[in-house]
């Protein structure tokens, strides 16, 4: 019980910090200079520019049907955490909009610093097994139906559309270019913070519920699982061991779902220096 409270407290602290840093990025650096943060936030910022409806409010409205659908189709701790983060980010965006100063500077500097802060904020959220909702969840749905399209590619295409919309609304081609710079800085920083330059984790799970956990990892986390037959050296019992290779930020989600199905499961998490293959780094 104490460990669960501690973990939940750490999650909340990370989510609060991530939401605040992300809001600083959007409200101080990006949106006031016509630079899109991408995703649903980028669309909400465009609507805010046209109608003055608060960005956070629009972000929350956009996410309501997505989160409901996500809970119905995916369920689990991931959607609950993401729902909580969505509320935090929406409130933080609206509250900080009237409190934070606006930075007016060279477009490159603004987009770089905004992108760096955006990457830090999102990384803190992802590290604890959640997202800011929106396009991330939609990408998971599309990936289920079209397996040849990775989640990363789907998000990249969606962000491209948002950038184009941003440029059309602001009637400024430079805003699209600066948006690309901001997103590049953010994603590169996230790669380093979350993935450690192509590093990841290998998870071994010995459990009495291998099928349920395997299916949950496949559908909720979107990772493949290998089943291995193992024999206990002490008990002589034959069991199924699951092996799964994941990114660092996905470990928390797998930990939660394993505990959900088998709180007596034996789980080992080890470092993977480099991961090459589908869903990770490609062969050069």
N, C-alpha and C positions, 0 to 999 in steps of 0.2 A: 504493500500500500504506500509506504513512504517513498519507494523508488518511483512509483507511478506519479505521485504528487510532484516529486522533484523534476521528472521528465516533462510533465505538463507545464510546470512553472518555467522551465528553460524554453520550451516551445513558445510560450506566450511572450517571453522577453525577446526572443529572436523575431517573432512576428511583429511586435511593436516597433523594435528597432528598424526592421526591414521596411515597414510601412512608412515610418517617419523619413528615413533616408530617401526612399523612392519618391515621396511627396516633395521633398526638398529639390530633388532632381527635376521633377516636372514643373513645379510652381516657381522656382527661382531661376532655372536655367533654360529649360526646353520650351515649354508652351509660350511664355512671354515673347520669345524670339522667333515664334513660328516654326519651331522644330518639333517634329513628331516623336513621341516615345514608342510608337508602334502599338499594336494590339488594340483591345477595346479602349484603353486609356487614350490612345491616339484619336480614335473616332470620337470619344467623349469630349476631348479637347477641341476638336474641330467644331462640334455642335455648340460648345461653350462660346467659341469665337463668334458664331453666327447668332445665337439666341440668348447668350448670357446665362443659360442654365448651368449650375455648378457642375464641374467636371466629375467630381466624386459621385454626385447624385445620378448622373447619366451612366456612369460606370456601374453603379449598383443596379440600376434598372436593366441595363443590358445583361447583367450576369444572372438575374433571377431565373429566367427560363432555362438557361444553360446549367445552372447548379441543380435545379429541380430535375432536369433530364439526366444529369450526371449521377445524382443520387439514386434515381430509379434504375439506371442501366449499370452503374458501377458500385454504388453504395460505399460502405466502409469508411475508415478513418480519414482517408485522403480527401474525400468530398467534404466531410465535416470540417477538417482543418482549412481547406480552401475557402469554404463559406465564411469561416471566422476571419480569415485573412482578407477576403473581399470586403467585408464590413469595415475592418480596420483601415484598409487602404482608402476606401471611399470616404470615410469620416476624416481621415488624415488629410486627404487632398482638399476637401472643402474647408476644413478648419484652418489649415496652413495657408490657404490662398490669400486670406486677409491679414495674415500675420507676418509672412515672409517678405523680405525686400526682393525686388527684381534686379537681376544682374544684366546690365547692358554692356556688352563687350564684343570683341571680334568674334565672328561666327564660328570659327574653328575652335577658339578657346571655350566658348560657351557649349558647343556640341561635345567637345572632349570631356570637360568637367561634368556636364550633365550625364553623358554616357557612363562615365566612371561611377558616379553616385548611383545611377540606375542599376548598374551591374552589381554593386555592393548590396543595395537594398534587396534586389531580387534573389541574390545568392543566399542571404540570411534566411529568406523565406523558404527557398528550395532545400536548403540544408536540413530543415526540420520536417521535410516530407509534405509540403503544401505548394500551391502556386497562387497566382493572383486571379485564377479562373479564366473565363473568356476563351480566347483562341486556343490556349493550352488544352482545355477540355475538348473543344471541337476537334482539334488535331488528333486527339486520342480516338475519337469516334470515327473519323475519316480513315485513320490508320488501320482500324479493325476491319473495315470493308475493303480498303485498297492497301494491302500489305506492302506493295512495292513502293509506296510513298511513306517515307520516314516522317516521324513527328516533326523533326527539325525542318525538313523541306516544306511541310505544310505550313508551319508557322512563318517560314521565310516568305512563302508566296503571299500569305495573308498580310504580312507586314509591308510587302511591296505595294499591295493595293491601298493600304492605309497611307503610305508615303505619297502615292500618286494623288489620293484624295486631298491630303494636306497641301500639296503643291497647287492643286486646282483652286482650293478655297482661298489660300493666301495669295494666289496669282503670282507666285515667285518660285522659279526653278531652283534658286539657291537653297530655299528651305528644304527641298527634297534632298539635295546633296548633303546639307548639314545633318539632316535626319539620318542618312546612311552612315555618316561619320559617327554620330551618337550611338546608333545601334551596333555598329562594328566595335566601338570601344566597350560598350556594355557587354556584348556577347563574348568578346575576347577575355575580358576580366572574369566573367562568369566561368569560362572554360578553365581558367587557372585556379579559381577559388573552389569550384565544384569538382572538376575532373583531374586537376593536377597535371595538366599537359599529357593527356591520354592515359593517365593512371585511373584505376578503378578498384573495386573490391570483388573478391570471390567469396561467396557465401555457401557454406555446407550446412545442411539441415537434416538431422536424424529425427524422425517424427513418426507417430502412430497415425497421422492423417496426411500422408504424402499426396494423395490425389486432390484433396480439397485445397491444400496449400499451393500445389503446382498450378491448378486452374486459376487460383486467385492471383498468383504472381503473373501468369500469362495475361489475364484480362485487366487487372487493376494497375499493375506496374508496367505491363507491356514488355516483359523480358522473357526469354526462353529459359527453360529449365531442363537439366539432364537428370534422369533417374538412374541411380546406381544401386545394385544389390550389395549389401555389406553384412558381415557377420561379427557380432560382438565378441571380443576376445575373452571377456570374463563370463558373460551369460551364455554364449554360443547361439544366441538368437539371431535369426536372419531378418533384417529390416531393409527398408528402402531409404537411401540417402539422396537428398536433392542437392544439386550443385547449380548455382546461378551466378553469373557474372553481371555486375551492375555498376552504375556510376555511384559516386560517393553520396550524393543527395538522395539516392533511392534506398539506401540502407535502412533509414528510419521507417519508411513505409513497409518494407518487408518485415522488419522486426515487429511492427504492430500487428500485421496480419497473421504472422506465425503464432504470436501470443494469443490471438483471437481463436485460432483453431486448436492449438495444443500448447498450453502454458508450461508443459513439462518437456517440450522439445529441446534437443541439444543443438545449438547453433554456433558455428565458428565463422568469424569474419576475418579474412586475411587480405593483405594488399596484393594488387596486381600491378606490376611495374608498367606494363604496356598491354593494351587490348586491341587486337586486330580482328575485324570481321564485321558481320552485319549488325548495325546499330551502334558501332563504335568507329574506330579508325579504319580506313580502307587501305588496301595494299597499294603501294606506290609503284 
